[in-house]
Amino acid sequence: MLVELEGKKITINKAPATTAYDVALKYRGAMEKSDYSVLQDCLYELLRYCDLDLGDGRSVKLDNREIINQHFHDVNTLVNLQKKVVEENFGFLG
């Protein structure tokens, strides 16, 4: 799934089955309990499978906080990306 946020193109790839399964089990419970630490871990786990188009034929994986902070400056953008990543991987959780 290709999305554009904050003027940046991001390819959201589906996580591998076992990773998606683990995240799905954690995510629902964390949402119900407002366990933000677990939700944050789930987000970073899923973002590892996203590629940010750098615009010059290269892309970078969003696989660590430094890269995410370097390319995204708005918490709302990150929340919107989280929604898209969850939608792509777990339509039933969104």
Biotite code that builds the C-alpha atoms (Angstrom):
import biotite.structure as struc

atoms = struc.array([
    struc.Atom([0.000, 0.000, 0.000], chain_id="A", res_id=1, res_name="MET", atom_name="CA", element="C"),
    struc.Atom([1.416, 3.366, -1.026], chain_id="A", res_id=2, res_name="LEU", atom_name="CA", element="C"),
    struc.Atom([0.417, 6.383, 1.079], chain_id="A", res_id=3, res_name="VAL", atom_name="CA", element="C"),
    struc.Atom([1.450, 10.018, 1.067], chain_id="A", res_id=4, res_name="GLU", atom_name="CA", element="C"),
    struc.Atom([1.767, 11.830, 4.389], chain_id="A", res_id=5, res_name="LEU", atom_name="CA", element="C"),
    struc.Atom([3.424, 15.161, 5.088], chain_id="A", res_id=6, res_name="GLU", atom_name="CA", element="C"),
    struc.Atom([4.378, 15.236, 1.411], chain_id="A", res_id=7, res_name="GLY", atom_name="CA", element="C"),
    struc.Atom([6.311, 11.979, 1.738], chain_id="A", res_id=8, res_name="LYS", atom_name="CA", element="C"),
    struc.Atom([5.568, 8.721, -0.072], chain_id="A", res_id=9, res_name="LYS", atom_name="CA", element="C"),
    struc.Atom([5.607, 5.638, 2.125], chain_id="A", res_id=10, res_name="ILE", atom_name="CA", element="C"),
    struc.Atom([5.192, 2.042, 1.039], chain_id="A", res_id=11, res_name="THR", atom_name="CA", element="C"),
    struc.Atom([3.495, 0.032, 3.762], chain_id="A", res_id=12, res_name="ILE", atom_name="CA", element="C"),
    struc.Atom([4.406, -3.617, 3.387], chain_id="A", res_id=13, res_name="ASN", atom_name="CA", element="C"),
    struc.Atom([2.620, -6.384, 5.205], chain_id="A", res_id=14, res_name="LYS", atom_name="CA", element="C"),
    struc.Atom([4.560, -7.772, 8.139], chain_id="A", res_id=15, res_name="ALA", atom_name="CA", element="C"),
    struc.Atom([5.506, -11.456, 8.020], chain_id="A", res_id=16, res_name="PRO", atom_name="CA", element="C"),
    struc.Atom([2.775, -13.771, 9.298], chain_id="A", res_id=17, res_name="ALA", atom_name="CA", element="C"),
    struc.Atom([4.374, -14.570, 12.666], chain_id="A", res_id=18, res_name="THR", atom_name="CA", element="C"),
    struc.Atom([5.202, -10.932, 13.371], chain_id="A", res_id=19, res_name="THR", atom_name="CA", element="C"),
    struc.Atom([1.684, -9.866, 12.400], chain_id="A", res_id=20, res_name="ALA", atom_name="CA", element="C"),
    struc.Atom([0.224, -12.573, 14.621], chain_id="A", res_id=21, res_name="TYR", atom_name="CA", element="C"),
    struc.Atom([2.306, -11.489, 17.623], chain_id="A", res_id=22, res_name="ASP", atom_name="CA", element="C"),
    struc.Atom([1.437, -7.831, 17.110], chain_id="A", res_id=23, res_name="VAL", atom_name="CA", element="C"),
    struc.Atom([-2.266, -8.566, 16.602], chain_id="A", res_id=24, res_name="ALA", atom_name="CA", element="C"),
    struc.Atom([-2.425, -10.445, 19.907], chain_id="A", res_id=25, res_name="LEU", atom_name="CA", element="C"),
    struc.Atom([-0.794, -7.552, 21.768], chain_id="A", res_id=26, res_name="LYS", atom_name="CA", element="C"),
    struc.Atom([-2.480, -4.660, 19.932], chain_id="A", res_id=27, res_name="TYR", atom_name="CA", element="C"),
    struc.Atom([-6.143, -5.379, 20.718], chain_id="A", res_id=28, res_name="ARG", atom_name="CA", element="C"),
    struc.Atom([-5.525, -5.822, 24.452], chain_id="A", res_id=29, res_name="GLY", atom_name="CA", element="C"),
    struc.Atom([-3.312, -2.760, 24.593], chain_id="A", res_id=30, res_name="ALA", atom_name="CA", element="C"),
    struc.Atom([-6.025, -0.651, 22.920], chain_id="A", res_id=31, res_name="MET", atom_name="CA", element="C"),
    struc.Atom([-8.630, -1.824, 25.430], chain_id="A", res_id=32, res_name="GLU", atom_name="CA", element="C"),
    struc.Atom([-6.339, -1.115, 28.398], chain_id="A", res_id=33, res_name="LYS", atom_name="CA", element="C"),
    struc.Atom([-4.814, 2.074, 26.950], chain_id="A", res_id=34, res_name="SER", atom_name="CA", element="C"),
    struc.Atom([-1.400, 0.478, 27.431], chain_id="A", res_id=35, res_name="ASP", atom_name="CA", element="C"),
    struc.Atom([0.599, 3.015, 25.479], chain_id="A", res_id=36, res_name="TYR", atom_name="CA", element="C"),
    struc.Atom([3.930, 1.297, 26.017], chain_id="A", res_id=37, res_name="SER", atom_name="CA", element="C"),
    struc.Atom([2.697, -1.869, 24.276], chain_id="A", res_id=38, res_name="VAL", atom_name="CA", element="C"),
    struc.Atom([1.027, 0.196, 21.520], chain_id="A", res_id=39, res_name="LEU", atom_name="CA", element="C"),
    struc.Atom([4.293, 2.013, 20.937], chain_id="A", res_id=40, res_name="GLN", atom_name="CA", element="C"),
    struc.Atom([6.189, -1.284, 20.700], chain_id="A", res_id=41, res_name="ASP", atom_name="CA", element="C"),
    struc.Atom([3.600, -2.564, 18.210], chain_id="A", res_id=42, res_name="CYS", atom_name="CA", element="C"),
    struc.Atom([3.922, 0.581, 16.104], chain_id="A", res_id=43, res_name="LEU", atom_name="CA", element="C"),
    struc.Atom([7.708, 0.383, 15.908], chain_id="A", res_id=44, res_name="TYR", atom_name="CA", element="C"),
    struc.Atom([7.537, -3.336, 15.097], chain_id="A", res_id=45, res_name="GLU", atom_name="CA", element="C"),
    struc.Atom([5.196, -2.679, 12.152], chain_id="A", res_id=46, res_name="LEU", atom_name="CA", element="C"),
    struc.Atom([7.065, 0.402, 10.908], chain_id="A", res_id=47, res_name="LEU", atom_name="CA", element="C"),
    struc.Atom([10.089, -1.828, 10.295], chain_id="A", res_id=48, res_name="ARG", atom_name="CA", element="C"),
    struc.Atom([8.201, -3.037, 7.207], chain_id="A", res_id=49, res_name="TYR", atom_name="CA", element="C"),
    struc.Atom([7.602, 0.444, 5.793], chain_id="A", res_id=50, res_name="CYS", atom_name="CA", element="C"),
    struc.Atom([9.803, 2.102, 3.184], chain_id="A", res_id=51, res_name="ASP", atom_name="CA", element="C"),
    struc.Atom([10.091, 5.870, 2.856], chain_id="A", res_id=52, res_name="LEU", atom_name="CA", element="C"),
    struc.Atom([10.758, 7.105, -0.688], chain_id="A", res_id=53, res_name="ASP", atom_name="CA", element="C"),
    struc.Atom([13.627, 9.595, -0.515], chain_id="A", res_id=54, res_name="LEU", atom_name="CA", element="C"),
    struc.Atom([12.751, 10.975, -3.941], chain_id="A", res_id=55, res_name="GLY", atom_name="CA", element="C"),
    struc.Atom([16.025, 10.139, -5.657], chain_id="A", res_id=56, res_name="ASP", atom_name="CA", element="C"),
    struc.Atom([15.370, 6.500, -6.472], chain_id="A", res_id=57, res_name="GLY", atom_name="CA", element="C"),
    struc.Atom([16.391, 5.431, -2.988], chain_id="A", res_id=58, res_name="ARG", atom_name="CA", element="C"),
    struc.Atom([14.270, 4.463, -0.034], chain_id="A", res_id=59, res_name="SER", atom_name="CA", element="C"),
    struc.Atom([14.896, 3.902, 3.637], chain_id="A", res_id=60, res_name="VAL", atom_name="CA", element="C"),
    struc.Atom([13.234, 1.488, 6.038], chain_id="A", res_id=61, res_name="LYS", atom_name="CA", element="C"),
    struc.Atom([11.523, 3.100, 9.020], chain_id="A", res_id=62, res_name="LEU", atom_name="CA", element="C"),
    struc.Atom([13.241, 0.642, 11.316], chain_id="A", res_id=63, res_name="ASP", atom_name="CA", element="C"),
    struc.Atom([14.387, 2.852, 14.175], chain_id="A", res_id=64, res_name="ASN", atom_name="CA", element="C"),
    struc.Atom([13.370, 5.965, 16.074], chain_id="A", res_id=65, res_name="ARG", atom_name="CA", element="C"),
    struc.Atom([16.231, 8.088, 14.713], chain_id="A", res_id=66, res_name="GLU", atom_name="CA", element="C"),
    struc.Atom([15.147, 7.555, 11.104], chain_id="A", res_id=67, res_name="ILE", atom_name="CA", element="C"),
    struc.Atom([11.506, 8.197, 11.993], chain_id="A", res_id=68, res_name="ILE", atom_name="CA", element="C"),
    struc.Atom([12.393, 11.417, 13.851], chain_id="A", res_id=69, res_name="ASN", atom_name="CA", element="C"),
    struc.Atom([14.681, 12.538, 11.021], chain_id="A", res_id=70, res_name="GLN", atom_name="CA", element="C"),
    struc.Atom([11.917, 12.294, 8.424], chain_id="A", res_id=71, res_name="HIS", atom_name="CA", element="C"),
    struc.Atom([8.711, 13.028, 10.368], chain_id="A", res_id=72, res_name="PHE", atom_name="CA", element="C"),
    struc.Atom([8.304, 16.130, 12.496], chain_id="A", res_id=73, res_name="HIS", atom_name="CA", element="C"),
    struc.Atom([4.649, 15.982, 13.444], chain_id="A", res_id=74, res_name="ASP", atom_name="CA", element="C"),
    struc.Atom([3.024, 13.575, 15.897], chain_id="A", res_id=75, res_name="VAL", atom_name="CA", element="C"),
    struc.Atom([-0.215, 13.722, 13.898], chain_id="A", res_id=76, res_name="ASN", atom_name="CA", element="C"),
    struc.Atom([1.616, 12.355, 10.870], chain_id="A", res_id=77, res_name="THR", atom_name="CA", element="C"),
    struc.Atom([2.946, 9.476, 12.948], chain_id="A", res_id=78, res_name="LEU", atom_name="CA", element="C"),
    struc.Atom([-0.547, 8.724, 14.296], chain_id="A", res_id=79, res_name="VAL", atom_name="CA", element="C"),
    struc.Atom([-1.956, 8.787, 10.753], chain_id="A", res_id=80, res_name="ASN", atom_name="CA", element="C"),
    struc.Atom([0.807, 6.453, 9.606], chain_id="A", res_id=81, res_name="LEU", atom_name="CA", element="C"),
    struc.Atom([0.020, 4.110, 12.492], chain_id="A", res_id=82, res_name="GLN", atom_name="CA", element="C"),
    struc.Atom([-3.632, 3.977, 11.399], chain_id="A", res_id=83, res_name="LYS", atom_name="CA", element="C"),
    struc.Atom([-2.615, 3.152, 7.830], chain_id="A", res_id=84, res_name="LYS", atom_name="CA", element="C"),
    struc.Atom([-0.138, 0.467, 8.929], chain_id="A", res_id=85, res_name="VAL", atom_name="CA", element="C"),
    struc.Atom([-2.724, -1.190, 11.175], chain_id="A", res_id=86, res_name="VAL", atom_name="CA", element="C"),
    struc.Atom([-5.331, -0.968, 8.410], chain_id="A", res_id=87, res_name="GLU", atom_name="CA", element="C"),
    struc.Atom([-2.966, -2.622, 5.913], chain_id="A", res_id=88, res_name="GLU", atom_name="CA", element="C"),
    struc.Atom([-1.901, -5.414, 8.257], chain_id="A", res_id=89, res_name="ASN", atom_name="CA", element="C"),
    struc.Atom([-5.063, -5.962, 10.291], chain_id="A", res_id=90, res_name="PHE", atom_name="CA", element="C"),
    struc.Atom([-8.168, -4.544, 8.658], chain_id="A", res_id=91, res_name="GLY", atom_name="CA", element="C"),
    struc.Atom([-10.187, -6.211, 11.402], chain_id="A", res_id=92, res_name="PHE", atom_name="CA", element="C"),
    struc.Atom([-8.411, -4.210, 14.150], chain_id="A", res_id=93, res_name="LEU", atom_name="CA", element="C"),
    struc.Atom([-8.704, -0.790, 12.545], chain_id="A", res_id=94, res_name="GLY", atom_name="CA", element="C"),
])
